[in-house]
């Protein structure tokens, strides 16, 4: 995901100085590479935006990773907004599964809605003084 011009740009003194991140400031620290596959259009939009902001690829992802790891409030709020729909879908899926289990349980015991209501009425009478 690196661009040859961006690699060379890191050595260019014309690049504006951007605050170094805490997690990535140790030059002796060994690391791992992360590779993602993004559509060409997204790649070009990101490249243009990074160049306009004067931020290298490495710094950009370092800021994102650090903000996420350190629970930066702005980052976490953004994440909550972006994954809210996904969480809602997951909850819906869980609720559907639970409803199906309830229906199966009712089916196994051969109870209909009236019989279930009667059971609740009996239990209510037992627990009310």
Buried (B, 14 or more C-beta within 10 A) or exposed (E): EEBEEBEEBEEEEEBEEBEEBEBBEEEEEEEEEEEEEEEEEEBEEBBEEBBEEEBBBBBBBBBEBBBEEEEBEEBEEEBEEEEEEEEEEEEEEEEEEEEEEEEEEBEEEEBEEEEEEEEEEEEEEEEEE
